[in-house]
Structure formats: C-alpha cells, structure tokens
Amino acid sequence: MTIHLYLSLVPEALIASMLPPDRFGDYYATGEHKKSKGEAMFVELEPDFRDEFFRIDEGFARCVPHADGTPKKSVYISTYRVLEHVPTSVMRKFYLVTAYGEVLGMNRADFVDTSGDDLHLYQEIAPVNPLVVSTLNPVDFYEFLTKDPTSMIHLPAIAFVELRLGNLVADPEFGAVGDLPYPYIHHLRESLIDVRHKKPTHTKMVNRVQPPDFPYRTIKNGIFLGNRKELVYFPLPPRDELRSTYYRWWRSANK
C-alpha cells in the first residue's frame, strides 16, 4: 500500500498514513467510531521528503497494514516544531475537513490582493494561534512575522487564514454585523478602530488564545503558509462554486 505523508496544522504534527487524503481527512476529523468530531486541516507532502529533524524512515517502517489487512491509519512522526522544518517546495495540496468528515482539496496559486481593504482579521493557526487585526495585507503580515528585523515578534514559520470582516472594514464602529458569527464583536470593533487610527500600531491582538476552529464560511480568501524563505497560498474556491461543485462539503461546513 502507498504511504502518504501529511503535515497537520491542528494539531501541528507530521503523520504517515496508508489512507489517501479523502479517507484520511474523514478519519482524522471524526475518529474511528464517529463519536468525536472536529475540524481538521492538513497538507499532503511529497512522500520522498526527508529532513534530519524528523525520523521519517522509521515512521514509514512502522506504517504497515494490520493483521487483517486493513491499512494503518496514522503514525505520528513528530508533534514539535514541524511547520518550520517543512519546506514549501514539498507541499502538494491543502485539505480543509469539516467536523463531519467532508474533505475539500485546495491547490496552490499566486496570491493577488484585489480587495484594497485597509483592515484585516487574521486567525493564526500554527505554531501559535492568536486572533489579530491588522492594517497589513496578508503578504505584509507574513513578512512582519517572519522577516521584519524591527519586529519584536519573530516566528520561523507561520500558517494563518484571513477571516471576513464584512461591513466592519468600512465602518468598524457602527457597521452592521450581518452574518458574521464572531462572539467578540465589541472588542473586535475597538481593536479595528485602534489599528486604523493609532499610528504606528498596525497589528493588535483580539484574543491571545483563540482556538483555530473557525467556521469555514468566514474565510475571506484562502490559507497562507510561509517560512523565512517563501509564502505559499491555497485559495478557497469562490462561494458559488462551493455551493454547486462542492455542495456536500459546503453544506457540511455550515451545519
């Protein structure tokens, strides 16, 4: 059986599995007996990727079928400082899995910011997961966290998603909330006003321990993963395409 190599973001881990991405995503999000549910996010890596930080060959050696011939579902190779040791060049597709096991694969693409928005809401996913607002666009936000020599905060790598702000971009103080599901609206409004008007502050924390299990419908554009060398982007399909081509996933994501 083919052995796949996955970089999980929630939690951050390197995993070997005999399951292909769709079956692995279902298993990883719902468990073997469908009793525990939770969103999952992972990247399939090139199976020949090796780095001295990981004991990948040993993990592959342990990834063997069970006595009854069923495939080995997971072998955890590492759960510490994984993202920073995985080069973006070995990342294949990114997979978003709903809490009900529906899997959506996303291909890499170039990121072009066409919104012109001056306010952004970012959920960091790994290796840390605060929720922050910023006047920096996604590329500048990534560079601020990984490359900016003047920044007091430095991360060797980062995975994050930009979330929708709707009418709060134009009017953070009085803009209609609409269908935004955030429970921290009052604090979010204050934080957006602060970063817009209190220069030179361009980033402000909304919640330092925000769990990275946000509703997928709040994703504004896609998923960003980067290290000190490169940023890669996996765009979420347009909303009308999600409703038509990926209807099962979209319906599951909105339950």
C-alpha positions as CSV (number, residue, x, y, z in Angstrom):
1,M,0.0,0.0,0.0
2,T,1.1,3.5,-0.7
3,I,2.3,5.5,2.3
4,H,1.3,9.2,2.4
5,L,3.0,12.0,4.4
6,Y,0.8,14.6,5.9
7,L,1.5,17.9,7.7
8,S,-1.3,18.5,10.1
9,L,-1.9,22.0,11.4
10,V,-4.5,21.3,14.1
11,P,-2.6,20.0,16.0
12,E,0.8,20.7,14.4
13,A,2.1,17.2,13.5
14,L,3.9,15.1,10.9
15,I,1.9,12.0,10.2
16,A,2.4,8.9,8.0
17,S,-0.7,7.1,6.8
18,M,-1.8,4.5,4.3
19,L,-5.1,6.4,3.8
20,P,-5.4,8.7,0.8
21,P,-6.3,12.3,1.6
22,D,-10.1,12.0,1.4
23,R,-10.2,8.9,3.7
24,F,-7.5,10.3,6.0
25,G,-9.5,13.6,6.4
26,D,-12.6,11.7,7.3
27,Y,-10.8,9.5,9.8
28,Y,-8.8,12.5,11.3
29,A,-11.9,14.7,11.8
30,T,-14.4,12.1,13.1
31,G,-12.3,9.3,14.6
32,E,-12.7,5.6,14.1
33,H,-16.1,5.3,15.6
34,K,-17.6,8.7,14.5
35,K,-18.1,9.8,18.1
36,S,-15.8,12.7,18.4
37,K,-15.9,15.4,15.8
38,G,-13.6,18.4,15.0
39,E,-12.4,20.4,12.0
40,A,-9.1,19.3,10.5
41,M,-6.5,21.0,8.3
42,F,-3.6,19.3,6.7
43,V,-1.2,19.4,3.7
44,E,-0.1,16.4,1.7
45,L,3.7,16.4,1.3
46,E,5.9,14.8,-1.3
47,P,6.4,11.2,0.1
48,D,10.2,11.3,-0.6
49,F,10.7,14.4,1.6
50,R,13.3,13.9,4.3
51,D,14.9,16.1,6.9
52,E,17.3,15.2,9.7
53,F,14.9,16.8,12.2
54,F,12.3,14.0,11.5
55,R,12.6,10.2,11.8
56,I,10.5,9.8,8.7
57,D,12.0,6.5,7.5
58,E,11.4,5.0,10.9
59,G,7.8,6.2,10.8
60,F,7.3,4.7,7.4
61,A,8.7,1.4,8.6
62,R,6.0,1.4,11.3
63,C,3.3,2.2,8.8
64,V,2.3,-1.3,7.9
65,P,-1.1,-3.0,7.4
66,H,-2.9,-4.5,10.4
67,A,-3.1,-8.3,10.7
68,D,-6.5,-8.4,9.0
69,G,-5.0,-6.4,6.0
70,T,-6.6,-3.1,6.8
71,P,-4.4,-0.1,6.2
72,K,-2.5,1.7,9.0
73,K,-4.4,4.9,9.5
74,S,-1.7,7.1,11.2
75,V,1.8,7.0,12.6
76,Y,2.8,10.2,14.3
77,I,6.4,11.1,13.4
78,S,6.6,14.4,15.1
79,T,4.5,16.8,17.1
80,Y,7.0,19.6,17.8
81,R,8.3,22.4,15.6
82,V,7.0,20.7,12.5
83,L,6.0,23.5,10.3
84,E,9.3,25.3,10.4
85,H,11.1,22.2,9.2
86,V,8.9,21.5,6.2
87,P,10.0,23.5,3.0
88,T,7.1,24.9,1.0
89,S,8.5,23.1,-2.1
90,V,7.3,19.7,-0.9
91,M,3.8,20.9,-0.1
92,R,1.2,19.4,-2.6
93,K,-2.5,20.2,-1.8
94,F,-4.1,21.7,1.2
95,Y,-7.2,20.0,2.7
96,L,-9.9,21.6,4.8
97,V,-12.0,19.0,6.6
98,T,-15.4,19.7,8.2
99,A,-16.3,18.3,11.6
100,Y,-18.4,15.7,9.8
101,G,-15.5,14.4,7.7
102,E,-16.2,16.1,4.3
103,V,-12.9,16.9,2.6
104,L,-12.1,19.8,0.3
105,G,-8.7,19.9,-1.5
106,M,-7.2,23.2,-2.5
107,N,-4.4,23.7,-5.0
108,R,-1.6,26.3,-4.7
109,A,-1.9,29.6,-6.5
110,D,-0.4,33.0,-6.6
111,F,-2.0,35.5,-4.2
112,V,-3.1,38.8,-5.6
113,D,-4.8,41.2,-3.2
114,T,-7.6,42.9,-5.1
115,S,-9.8,43.9,-2.2
116,G,-8.0,47.2,-1.4
117,D,-9.1,46.8,2.3
118,D,-7.1,48.6,4.9
119,L,-8.4,46.4,7.8
120,H,-7.8,42.7,8.1
121,L,-8.7,39.9,10.6
122,Y,-6.2,37.1,10.9
123,Q,-6.5,33.8,12.7
124,E,-3.1,32.3,13.2
125,I,-3.2,28.5,13.1
126,A,0.3,27.2,13.8
127,P,2.7,27.3,15.6
128,V,0.7,29.8,17.7
129,N,-2.9,30.7,17.4
130,P,-3.8,34.2,18.5
131,L,-6.6,36.2,16.7
132,V,-5.3,39.6,15.5
133,V,-6.5,42.6,13.5
134,S,-4.1,44.4,11.2
135,T,-3.8,47.1,8.6
136,L,-1.2,44.9,6.8
137,N,-2.3,42.8,3.9
138,P,-1.6,39.0,4.0
139,V,1.8,39.2,2.4
140,D,3.0,42.1,4.5
141,F,1.6,40.4,7.6
142,Y,3.6,37.3,6.8
143,E,6.7,39.3,6.3
144,F,6.2,41.2,9.5
145,L,6.0,37.9,11.5
146,T,8.9,36.1,9.8
147,K,11.3,38.6,8.2
148,D,10.9,42.1,9.7
149,P,14.2,42.9,11.6
150,T,12.5,45.7,13.6
151,S,9.7,43.4,14.9
152,M,9.9,42.1,18.5
153,I,7.9,39.1,17.4
154,H,9.6,36.6,15.1
155,L,8.4,33.2,14.0
156,P,10.4,30.7,11.9
157,A,7.2,29.8,10.1
158,I,3.5,30.6,10.1
159,A,0.2,29.3,9.0
160,F,-2.8,31.6,9.0
161,V,-6.1,32.5,7.4
162,E,-7.8,35.8,6.8
163,L,-11.4,36.0,8.0
164,R,-14.2,38.1,6.7
165,L,-15.0,41.5,8.3
166,G,-17.9,42.5,6.0
167,N,-19.2,46.0,6.8
168,L,-16.7,46.4,9.6
169,V,-14.0,47.2,7.1
170,A,-15.7,50.4,6.0
171,D,-17.2,51.3,9.4
172,P,-15.7,49.3,12.3
173,E,-17.6,51.4,14.9
174,F,-21.2,51.2,13.6
175,G,-21.1,48.9,10.6
176,A,-23.7,46.2,10.6
177,V,-22.6,42.8,11.8
178,G,-24.7,40.9,9.3
179,D,-23.9,37.2,9.3
180,L,-20.6,37.5,11.0
181,P,-20.6,34.8,13.7
182,Y,-17.9,36.3,16.0
183,P,-18.9,36.3,19.7
184,Y,-16.3,39.1,20.5
185,I,-17.8,41.8,18.3
186,H,-17.5,44.7,20.8
187,H,-13.8,44.0,21.4
188,L,-13.3,43.4,17.7
189,R,-14.7,46.8,16.9
190,E,-12.5,48.5,19.4
191,S,-9.4,46.7,18.1
192,L,-10.2,47.7,14.5
193,I,-10.6,51.3,15.4
194,D,-7.3,51.3,17.3
195,V,-5.2,49.9,14.4
196,R,-6.8,52.3,11.9
197,H,-6.3,55.5,13.9
198,K,-3.4,54.8,16.4
199,K,-0.3,55.1,14.3
200,P,2.3,53.5,14.1
201,T,0.4,50.5,15.5
202,H,-0.5,48.2,12.6
203,T,-1.4,45.0,14.4
204,K,-3.4,44.3,17.6
205,M,-4.3,41.1,19.4
206,V,-8.0,40.4,19.8
207,N,-7.6,37.1,21.6
208,R,-4.3,35.6,22.5
209,V,-5.6,32.0,22.9
210,Q,-8.3,31.9,20.2
211,P,-8.9,28.2,19.2
212,P,-8.3,27.8,15.5
213,D,-11.7,26.1,14.8
214,F,-13.4,29.0,12.9
215,P,-16.5,28.5,10.6
216,Y,-15.1,27.9,7.2
217,R,-17.7,30.2,5.7
218,T,-15.8,33.1,7.3
219,I,-12.7,32.5,5.2
220,K,-12.1,35.6,3.1
221,N,-9.6,34.2,0.5
222,G,-7.6,31.1,1.5
223,I,-4.9,29.6,3.6
224,F,-1.4,31.0,3.9
225,L,1.7,29.0,4.9
226,G,5.2,30.5,4.9
227,N,8.7,30.4,6.4
228,R,11.5,32.8,6.2
229,K,12.1,31.9,2.6
230,E,8.7,31.7,0.9
231,L,5.0,32.2,1.3
232,V,2.5,29.8,-0.3
233,Y,-1.2,30.3,-0.8
234,F,-4.1,27.9,-1.2
235,P,-7.2,29.8,-2.3
236,L,-10.7,28.7,-1.2
237,P,-13.0,28.3,-4.3
238,P,-15.5,31.1,-4.9
239,R,-18.7,30.9,-2.9
240,D,-20.9,30.0,-5.9
241,E,-18.5,27.1,-6.8
242,L,-18.7,25.8,-3.3
243,R,-22.4,25.8,-3.4
244,S,-22.5,23.9,-6.7
245,T,-19.5,21.8,-7.3
246,Y,-18.6,21.2,-3.7
247,Y,-22.2,21.2,-2.3
248,R,-21.7,18.3,0.1
249,W,-18.7,19.9,1.7
250,W,-20.3,23.4,1.8
251,R,-23.5,22.0,3.4
252,S,-21.4,20.1,6.0
253,A,-19.3,23.2,6.7
254,N,-22.4,25.2,7.5
255,K,-24.2,22.7,9.9
